[in-house]
Every structure is written in C-alpha cells, then in structure tokens.
Amino acid sequence: MTNPDVQALIDLQAEDDIVEGIMAQLDAIAPRLATLDSVRAAAIKAIHQLRAAVEADDRKRVELGQRLAEHKERHDKNVAQLDLVKRMREATAAVAQVEMGKKVLLELEQSHRDVVNRATEGRKVLADKEAALEQLDGQQAAARATITAEQAALGETLEAARAKRNARAEGVTNGLRLKYDRIRQRRRSQSLFAIESGACGACDTAIPVQRRQAMTNSGAVEVCEACGVLIYAREG
Ligand SMILES: [Zn+2]
C-alpha cells in the first residue's frame, strides 16, 4: 500500500492540476478582451484623426472666405475705378491690375470650393465611421458580455476548486506540504513524480539502487537533486 503521506500528496497534486487548469482558462480570456479593446481603439483613433482634418479644413474655409471677400471688395473697387480712368497710360495699368486681380480671385474661389468640398466629404466619411463605431460597440457588447459571464463562471469554479484543494492540503504533513507548495509555486505544473525505471520521473536522472531501496522501505518523499521535484518510490 502506498505511504499515506504520498497518497495525500498525490491527491493534493490532482486538485492543484485542476486549479491551475482553471487559472490557465482565465488567463486565456485576457487576449480576447485585448483584441476587442485594440479593434475599438483603432476605430476611435481613425475618427479622431478624421475629425481633426475636417476641423482644420473648416478653419481654412473661414480664412479663405475672409481673404476672398476682401479681395473681391478690392477688385470691385478696381473695376469701378477703371471707368473713371481717362488717360491712356493710366488705363493700361488699371486694366492690367484688374486682369491680375481677376486671376487671383478665380484662384481663391477655386481653393475655397475645394476646401468646402473636402470638408463636406470628410463629414460624410466621419458620420459613416461614427455609425460603424456604434455598430462595433453593439457587436462587442455581446462578445464582452460573453467574456464577463465566462470569467464569472470560471471565478466561481476556481473558488470551489481552491476550497477543495485547501481541504486536501490539510491531509498532508506540514513539512512535506511546505516543500511541495514551494516547488509547485516555482514550477506551476506537476511537482511530485514517481520513480520510473530507477530514474526521476521528471528528468530521468538515475537514482542509486541503495537510495531507491531505502525510499521504498521508508515510503519517504525526497527531492530530486538534478531537477528539484519531489520523488517517491512506488511499491513493488
Ligand atoms: Zn529529477
């Protein structure tokens, strides 16, 4: 029959496997949430950038509008002045000024139209993107609710598994339990191994026959010097 201490430790280890399995499931949820967050953050960033561009175009539109009005006023004045000019030399200069002014006016009008169109188009795209974000939030709400429910369920399962584990731990001798807990914390996986074919079940380092025999007789749990796990000799 297996040493009761060893059996208690085997039972404790089985509960720890369950606890760590649940923790791994909980850990696996984090990247799913991170993916949802990053998709949403990218949509919001695109909206902010577009909004900034539209606002910059709005400021440009106002500024161009002012320049256009000023220029138009000056140009109208020049055109009116043209009728009053009588002398030939002055008339040539005035006509040239009006022509030049007209060219500038057309250019300003074109720039103004461009910026108005661009801002209008930008606003449309912005509205689309905002609607898409709202839709995304709706879709994500379902995914997030699922994740929250999974987390809550896993949390409860974990709590129950931990309680069961702690109850099992009561059955293990104090010194042995401390040793096991330390090793388990470090390895975060199986920490108690049977000796298999005369070697440590974890690292396969051979255990001298004499020591093996002593361990079989005493039922002792010892530390493998090679890899640091707990080892015990199976009966027979
Ligand atoms: Zn070993």
Boltz pocket constraint, residues with backbone or C-beta under 6 A from the ligand:
constraints:
  - pocket:
      binder: B
      contacts: [[A, 200], [A, 201], [A, 202], [A, 203], [A, 204], [A, 205], [A, 224], [A, 225], [A, 226], [A, 227], [A, 228], [A, 229]]
      max_distance: 6.0
